[in-house]
Amino acid sequence: MVARSKAAGPLAGDSLCPRTAHDIGRFYEPSEPAPGLKAPEPLIDAKAAAKLLSISEQTVWAMAKRGDLPCVRFGKKIVRFDRSDLLAWIGGHNVAPITQ
């Protein structure tokens, strides 16, 4: 086993690399939006997306996995949805009325 020294890089114990949310708060200040711009809406989870679309949460997950539903991925397991993207997606999927 090779021992890593602090000189091996920023992830090897460098004090400038935050490890916890508390540390991140010390290094990164939240920025204000530029004048005239609104702050972005917070992203929503699959449960909220399902409620917005009036479909099941399982359907939301399946559509996101197939790439049919716009989503934001953080790594392999964390998926969030932008409410405005979902509303735009709904607007782009209007079809002719169903006839019987």
C-alpha positions as CSV (number, residue, x, y, z in Angstrom):
1,M,0.0,0.0,0.0
2,V,1.4,3.4,-1.0
3,A,1.0,6.2,1.6
4,R,-0.2,9.5,0.3
5,S,1.3,12.7,1.4
6,K,-0.3,16.1,1.7
7,A,1.8,17.2,-1.2
8,A,-0.1,14.6,-3.5
9,G,-2.8,17.1,-4.4
10,P,-5.8,19.1,-3.2
11,L,-7.8,16.0,-2.3
12,A,-5.0,14.6,-0.1
13,G,-5.6,16.7,2.9
14,D,-5.1,20.2,1.6
15,S,-6.8,22.7,3.9
16,L,-8.2,24.6,0.9
17,C,-10.4,21.6,-0.1
18,P,-13.6,21.7,1.9
19,R,-14.9,18.4,3.2
20,T,-18.3,19.2,4.9
21,A,-21.2,21.6,4.3
22,H,-19.8,23.6,7.2
23,D,-16.4,23.9,5.5
24,I,-18.0,24.8,2.2
25,G,-19.9,27.7,3.8
26,R,-16.5,29.0,5.0
27,F,-15.1,29.1,1.5
28,Y,-18.0,29.8,-0.8
29,E,-20.4,32.7,-0.3
30,P,-23.8,32.5,-2.1
31,S,-23.8,35.1,-4.9
32,E,-26.6,37.5,-5.6
33,P,-28.2,37.4,-9.1
34,A,-27.1,40.1,-11.5
35,P,-29.2,43.3,-11.4
36,G,-32.4,42.7,-13.5
37,L,-32.2,38.9,-13.2
38,K,-34.3,36.8,-11.0
39,A,-32.8,34.1,-8.8
40,P,-33.3,30.6,-10.4
41,E,-36.2,28.5,-9.0
42,P,-35.1,25.6,-6.8
43,L,-35.0,22.3,-8.5
44,I,-37.8,19.8,-7.6
45,D,-37.6,16.1,-6.9
46,A,-39.4,13.2,-8.7
47,K,-42.3,13.3,-6.3
48,A,-43.0,17.0,-6.9
49,A,-42.5,16.5,-10.7
50,A,-45.0,13.6,-10.6
51,K,-47.5,15.9,-8.8
52,L,-46.9,18.7,-11.3
53,L,-47.4,16.4,-14.3
54,S,-50.3,14.4,-12.7
55,I,-48.5,11.1,-13.3
56,S,-47.0,8.5,-11.0
57,E,-43.5,8.9,-9.5
58,Q,-42.6,5.6,-11.2
59,T,-43.5,7.1,-14.6
60,V,-41.4,10.1,-13.9
61,W,-38.4,7.9,-13.1
62,A,-39.0,5.8,-16.2
63,M,-39.3,8.8,-18.5
64,A,-36.2,10.5,-17.0
65,K,-34.2,7.3,-17.4
66,R,-35.2,7.0,-21.1
67,G,-34.4,10.7,-21.6
68,D,-38.0,11.6,-22.5
69,L,-38.4,14.0,-19.6
70,P,-35.9,17.0,-19.1
71,C,-34.0,16.5,-15.9
72,V,-30.7,17.5,-14.2
73,R,-28.4,14.7,-13.0
74,F,-25.9,15.0,-10.2
75,G,-23.8,11.8,-10.5
76,K,-25.5,8.5,-11.2
77,K,-28.3,8.5,-8.6
78,I,-29.4,12.1,-7.8
79,V,-31.9,13.5,-10.3
80,R,-33.8,16.7,-10.0
81,F,-36.2,18.6,-12.3
82,D,-36.5,22.2,-13.3
83,R,-40.1,23.3,-12.9
84,S,-39.9,25.7,-15.8
85,D,-38.4,23.0,-18.1
86,L,-41.3,20.7,-17.2
87,L,-43.9,23.3,-17.9
88,A,-42.2,24.1,-21.3
89,W,-42.1,20.3,-22.0
90,I,-45.8,20.1,-21.3
91,G,-46.4,23.0,-23.7
92,G,-44.4,21.2,-26.4
93,H,-46.4,18.0,-26.1
94,N,-49.9,19.3,-26.8
95,V,-51.6,17.1,-29.3
96,A,-54.8,17.0,-31.2
97,P,-57.9,16.1,-29.1
98,I,-58.7,12.5,-28.6
99,T,-61.6,11.4,-30.7
100,Q,-63.8,8.4,-29.8
